[in-house]
Amino acid sequence: MAEKSMQAYFHSSAEAQSILTKLKALRVKDVQINQVGSNPVEENSQTAMTSAVGFEGEDTASDGDGRLGTLLTALIDEVSYKQAVRVVRDGGGVI
């Protein structure tokens, strides 16, 4: 089955993480959430969510200025891509 990659920007890491369950239901192969200019927080089918130092509970990318400083990248089965785009946009992401 063919796969497509997706990149979406969010205002905060919490906003990006809020859609992970829905993306997993679409059988996303790999998801990474990065603060622009920092180390990634990764989620995939083999590992649990891990946090970078100082990451838990912080919105380091959104300090009220409206920036989209959190990048979510995902590898998605082609048949689920349109649904994943809808999930990301409904969750506040910009593709």
N, CA and C atoms as an extended XYZ file, in Angstrom:
285
Properties=species:S:1:pos:R:3:atomname:S:1:resname:S:1:resid:I:1 pbc="F F F"
N         0.843       -1.174        0.000 N   MET     1
C         0.000        0.000        0.000 CA  MET     1
C         0.892        1.243        0.000 C   MET     1
N         0.560        2.212       -0.802 N   ALA     2
C         1.351        3.439       -0.899 CA  ALA     2
C         1.149        4.311        0.334 C   ALA     2
N         2.183        5.069        0.645 N   GLU     3
C         2.140        5.960        1.791 CA  GLU     3
C         2.425        7.382        1.346 C   GLU     3
N         1.864        8.341        2.079 N   LYS     4
C         2.095        9.754        1.811 CA  LYS     4
C         2.584       10.392        3.101 C   LYS     4
N         3.385       11.417        2.960 N   SER     5
C         3.828       12.154        4.139 CA  SER     5
C         3.017       13.438        4.264 C   SER     5
N         2.909       13.912        5.493 N   MET     6
C         2.155       15.121        5.780 CA  MET     6
C         2.939       15.960        6.781 C   MET     6
N         2.916       17.254        6.598 N   GLN     7
C         3.474       18.201        7.559 CA  GLN     7
C         2.385       19.206        7.889 C   GLN     7
N         2.194       19.437        9.184 N   ALA     8
C         1.188       20.396        9.619 CA  ALA     8
C         1.740       21.211       10.781 C   ALA     8
N         1.408       22.480       10.795 N   TYR     9
C         1.849       23.376       11.868 CA  TYR     9
C         0.697       23.649       12.817 C   TYR     9
N         1.026       23.742       14.108 N   PHE    10
C         0.064       24.019       15.165 CA  PHE    10
C         0.592       25.154       16.035 C   PHE    10
N        -0.306       25.761       16.804 N   HIS    11
C         0.074       26.826       17.722 CA  HIS    11
C         0.828       26.287       18.931 C   HIS    11
N         0.515       25.052       19.352 N   SER    12
C         1.139       24.497       20.553 CA  SER    12
C         1.297       22.992       20.422 C   SER    12
N         2.153       22.439       21.253 N   SER    13
C         2.334       20.992       21.261 CA  SER    13
C         1.076       20.299       21.760 C   SER    13
N         0.381       20.899       22.707 N   ALA    14
C        -0.858       20.309       23.225 CA  ALA    14
C        -1.903       20.202       22.118 C   ALA    14
N        -1.980       21.206       21.268 N   GLU    15
C        -2.914       21.194       20.149 CA  GLU    15
C        -2.583       20.047       19.187 C   GLU    15
N        -1.293       19.874       18.885 N   ALA    16
C        -0.876       18.793       17.994 CA  ALA    16
C        -1.122       17.427       18.635 C   ALA    16
N        -0.811       17.286       19.908 N   GLN    17
C        -0.989       16.005       20.595 CA  GLN    17
C        -2.458       15.623       20.735 C   GLN    17
N        -3.351       16.604       20.718 N   SER    18
C        -4.777       16.316       20.900 CA  SER    18
C        -5.371       15.485       19.767 C   SER    18
N        -4.704       15.427       18.612 N   ILE    19
C        -5.245       14.659       17.479 CA  ILE    19
C        -4.560       13.307       17.298 C   ILE    19
N        -3.589       12.972       18.145 N   LEU    20
C        -2.835       11.729       17.962 CA  LEU    20
C        -3.724       10.489       17.977 C   LEU    20
N        -4.698       10.431       18.863 N   THR    21
C        -5.579        9.261       18.942 CA  THR    21
C        -6.343        9.064       17.635 C   THR    21
N        -6.834       10.154       17.085 N   LYS    22
C        -7.575       10.070       15.819 CA  LYS    22
C        -6.657        9.646       14.675 C   LYS    22
N        -5.433       10.166       14.663 N   LEU    23
C        -4.500        9.763       13.609 CA  LEU    23
C        -4.130        8.287       13.745 C   LEU    23
N        -3.957        7.805       14.960 N   LYS    24
C        -3.654        6.382       15.160 CA  LYS    24
C        -4.786        5.505       14.631 C   LYS    24
N        -6.019        5.952       14.791 N   ALA    25
C        -7.171        5.192       14.293 CA  ALA    25
C        -7.133        5.078       12.773 C   ALA    25
N        -6.452        6.006       12.118 N   LEU    26
C        -6.306        5.984       10.660 CA  LEU    26
C        -5.060        5.211       10.232 C   LEU    26
N        -4.438        4.543       11.179 N   ARG    27
C        -3.254        3.703       10.937 CA  ARG    27
C        -2.068        4.507       10.416 C   ARG    27
N        -1.836        5.635       11.057 N   VAL    28
C        -0.657        6.426       10.743 CA  VAL    28
C         0.567        5.620       11.145 C   VAL    28
N         1.556        5.543       10.254 N   LYS    29
C         2.748        4.732       10.502 CA  LYS    29
C         3.695        5.391       11.492 C   LYS    29
N         3.896        6.672       11.356 N   ASP    30
C         4.872        7.364       12.193 CA  ASP    30
C         4.431        8.807       12.347 C   ASP    30
N         4.505        9.304       13.577 N   VAL    31
C         4.166       10.692       13.853 CA  VAL    31
C         5.280       11.297       14.687 C   VAL    31
N         5.708       12.487       14.319 N   GLN    32
C         6.677       13.242       15.110 CA  GLN    32
C         6.106       14.621       15.355 C   GLN    32
N         6.271       15.081       16.596 N   ILE    33
C         5.860       16.427       16.959 CA  ILE    33
C         7.112       17.160       17.408 C   ILE    33
N         7.428       18.245       16.709 N   ASN    34
C         8.632       19.021       17.004 CA  ASN    34
C         8.275       20.466       17.310 C   ASN    34
N         8.922       21.007       18.315 N   GLN    35
C         8.897       22.446       18.505 CA  GLN    35
C         9.920       22.979       17.511 C   GLN    35
N         9.579       23.991       16.772 N   VAL    36
C        10.515       24.539       15.801 CA  VAL    36
C        11.767       24.970       16.554 C   VAL    36
N        12.909       24.382       16.150 N   GLY    37
C        14.178       24.695       16.787 CA  GLY    37
C        14.477       23.879       18.024 C   GLY    37
N        13.790       22.713       18.221 N   SER    38
C        14.066       21.885       19.397 CA  SER    38
C        14.108       20.419       19.013 C   SER    38
N        14.309       19.563       19.996 N   ASN    39
C        14.340       18.118       19.786 CA  ASN    39
C        12.927       17.575       19.642 C   ASN    39
N        12.733       16.498       18.859 N   PRO    40
C        11.392       15.974       18.622 CA  PRO    40
C        10.838       15.200       19.804 C   PRO    40
N         9.522       15.183       19.849 N   VAL    41
C         8.779       14.259       20.695 CA  VAL    41
C         8.156       13.291       19.711 C   VAL    41
N         8.495       12.007       19.799 N   GLU    42
C         8.073       11.050       18.785 CA  GLU    42
C         6.990       10.129       19.297 C   GLU    42
N         6.151        9.699       18.392 N   GLU    43
C         5.111        8.720       18.675 CA  GLU    43
C         5.069        7.777       17.485 C   GLU    43
N         5.193        6.492       17.731 N   ASN    44
C         4.972        5.517       16.666 CA  ASN    44
C         4.380        4.269       17.269 C   ASN    44
N         4.077        3.285       16.456 N   SER    45
C         3.370        2.109       16.943 CA  SER    45
C         4.198        1.251       17.882 C   SER    45
N         5.522        1.386       17.883 N   GLN    46
C         6.357        0.563       18.746 CA  GLN    46
C         6.764        1.243       20.049 C   GLN    46
N         6.672        2.560       20.134 N   THR    47
C         7.151        3.246       21.328 CA  THR    47
C         6.079        4.121       21.931 C   THR    47
N         6.221        4.378       23.231 N   ALA    48
C         5.297        5.274       23.928 CA  ALA    48
C         5.779        6.710       23.755 C   ALA    48
N         4.911        7.647       24.056 N   MET    49
C         5.281        9.055       23.952 CA  MET    49
C         6.430        9.349       24.908 C   MET    49
N         7.452       10.008       24.399 N   THR    50
C         8.577       10.423       25.230 CA  THR    50
C         8.653       11.934       25.189 C   THR    50
N         9.169       12.510       26.245 N   SER    51
C         9.212       13.968       26.328 CA  SER    51
C        10.642       14.473       26.348 C   SER    51
N        10.860       15.551       25.649 N   ALA    52
C        12.146       16.225       25.704 CA  ALA    52
C        12.235       16.982       27.023 C   ALA    52
N        13.426       17.248       27.484 N   VAL    53
C        13.626       17.969       28.740 CA  VAL    53
C        12.895       19.303       28.674 C   VAL    53
N        12.098       19.594       29.694 N   GLY    54
C        11.378       20.850       29.759 CA  GLY    54
C        10.149       20.906       28.882 C   GLY    54
N         9.778       19.820       28.251 N   PHE    55
C         8.674       19.825       27.297 CA  PHE    55
C         7.327       19.614       27.965 C   PHE    55
N         7.257       18.741       28.966 N   GLU    56
C         5.972       18.375       29.554 CA  GLU    56
C         5.270       19.587       30.132 C   GLU    56
N         4.018       19.769       29.702 N   GLY    57
C         3.190       20.819       30.246 CA  GLY    57
C         3.531       22.223       29.777 C   GLY    57
N         4.474       22.371       28.894 N   GLU    58
C         4.866       23.702       28.434 CA  GLU    58
C         4.397       23.932       27.013 C   GLU    58
N         4.001       25.129       26.741 N   ASP    59
C         3.697       25.549       25.376 CA  ASP    59
C         4.790       26.500       24.933 C   ASP    59
N         5.961       25.960       24.672 N   THR    60
C         7.107       26.801       24.365 CA  THR    60
C         6.963       27.501       23.024 C   THR    60
N         6.124       26.988       22.142 N   ALA    61
C         6.046       27.561       20.801 CA  ALA    61
C         4.982       28.635       20.675 C   ALA    61
N         4.040       28.665       21.563 N   SER    62
C         2.972       29.643       21.456 CA  SER    62
C         2.978       30.516       22.696 C   SER    62
N         3.473       31.727       22.550 N   ASP    63
C         3.526       32.628       23.687 CA  ASP    63
C         2.622       33.839       23.470 C   ASP    63
N         1.471       33.557       22.850 N   GLY    64
C         0.481       34.597       22.672 CA  GLY    64
C         0.659       35.428       21.416 C   GLY    64
N         1.658       35.130       20.620 N   ASP    65
C         1.892       35.937       19.429 CA  ASP    65
C         1.275       35.338       18.170 C   ASP    65
N         0.566       34.210       18.292 N   GLY    66
C        -0.111       33.607       17.162 CA  GLY    66
C         0.754       32.776       16.250 C   GLY    66
N         2.021       32.563       16.624 N   ARG    67
C         2.917       31.764       15.778 CA  ARG    67
C         2.461       30.315       15.724 C   ARG    67
N         2.760       29.676       14.620 N   LEU    68
C         2.547       28.245       14.458 CA  LEU    68
C         3.910       27.588       14.639 C   LEU    68
N         4.333       27.384       15.879 N   GLY    69
C         5.684       26.940       16.184 CA  GLY    69
C         5.828       25.470       16.484 C   GLY    69
N         4.785       24.676       16.260 N   THR    70
C         4.857       23.234       16.477 CA  THR    70
C         4.601       22.541       15.146 C   THR    70
N         5.511       21.659       14.769 N   LEU    71
C         5.404       20.939       13.499 CA  LEU    71
C         5.085       19.475       13.757 C   LEU    71
N         4.011       18.990       13.158 N   LEU    72
C         3.640       17.577       13.201 CA  LEU    72
C         3.935       16.988       11.829 C   LEU    72
N         4.718       15.919       11.789 N   THR    73
C         4.961       15.201       10.542 CA  THR    73
C         4.439       13.788       10.712 C   THR    73
N         3.865       13.244        9.662 N   ALA    74
C         3.259       11.913        9.741 CA  ALA    74
C         3.418       11.179        8.419 C   ALA    74
N         3.483        9.857        8.510 N   LEU    75
C         3.499        8.969        7.361 CA  LEU    75
C         2.179        8.205        7.385 C   LEU    75
N         1.375        8.359        6.327 N   ILE    76
C        -0.014        7.899        6.310 CA  ILE    76
C        -0.273        7.038        5.089 C   ILE    76
N        -1.064        5.971        5.267 N   ASP    77
C        -1.512        5.178        4.125 CA  ASP    77
C        -2.292        6.089        3.182 C   ASP    77
N        -2.044        5.930        1.896 N   GLU    78
C        -2.658        6.792        0.893 CA  GLU    78
C        -4.186        6.795        0.977 C   GLU    78
N        -4.788        5.660        1.288 N   VAL    79
C        -6.253        5.581        1.353 CA  VAL    79
C        -6.828        6.387        2.515 C   VAL    79
N        -6.038        6.655        3.532 N   SER    80
C        -6.500        7.402        4.703 CA  SER    80
C        -6.064        8.864        4.683 C   SER    80
N        -5.351        9.278        3.667 N   TYR    81
C        -4.747       10.610        3.644 CA  TYR    81
C        -5.784       11.736        3.750 C   TYR    81
N        -6.838       11.675        2.969 N   LYS    82
C        -7.841       12.745        2.996 CA  LYS    82
C        -8.493       12.850        4.368 C   LYS    82
N        -8.762       11.713        5.006 N   GLN    83
C        -9.334       11.726        6.352 CA  GLN    83
C        -8.348       12.337        7.343 C   GLN    83
N        -7.079       12.018        7.200 N   ALA    84
C        -6.056       12.566        8.092 CA  ALA    84
C        -5.951       14.078        7.926 C   ALA    84
N        -6.037       14.565        6.703 N   VAL    85
C        -6.016       16.007        6.455 CA  VAL    85
C        -7.180       16.674        7.180 C   VAL    85
N        -8.346       16.068        7.103 N   ARG    86
C        -9.532       16.611        7.769 CA  ARG    86
C        -9.343       16.633        9.291 C   ARG    86
N        -8.778       15.560        9.860 N   VAL    87
C        -8.520       15.481       11.302 CA  VAL    87
C        -7.563       16.596       11.725 C   VAL    87
N        -6.494       16.766       10.957 N   VAL    88
C        -5.503       17.793       11.282 CA  VAL    88
C        -6.124       19.183       11.225 C   VAL    88
N        -6.862       19.474       10.195 N   ARG    89
C        -7.473       20.802       10.060 CA  ARG    89
C        -8.526       21.054       11.135 C   ARG    89
N        -9.324       20.042       11.442 N   ASP    90
C       -10.320       20.171       12.508 CA  ASP    90
C        -9.655       20.376       13.867 C   ASP    90
N        -8.429       19.869       14.026 N   GLY    91
C        -7.691       20.030       15.271 CA  GLY    91
C        -6.881       21.315       15.349 C   GLY    91
N        -7.030       22.188       14.364 N   GLY    92
C        -6.338       23.478       14.396 CA  GLY    92
C        -5.050       23.529       13.618 C   GLY    92
N        -4.715       22.454       12.914 N   GLY    93
C        -3.460       22.418       12.156 CA  GLY    93
C        -3.579       23.095       10.806 C   GLY    93
N        -2.445       23.576       10.332 N   VAL    94
C        -2.338       24.202        9.010 CA  VAL    94
C        -1.377       23.357        8.195 C   VAL    94
N        -1.873       22.821        7.082 N   ILE    95
C        -1.069       21.933        6.239 CA  ILE    95
C        -0.434       22.730        5.124 C   ILE    95
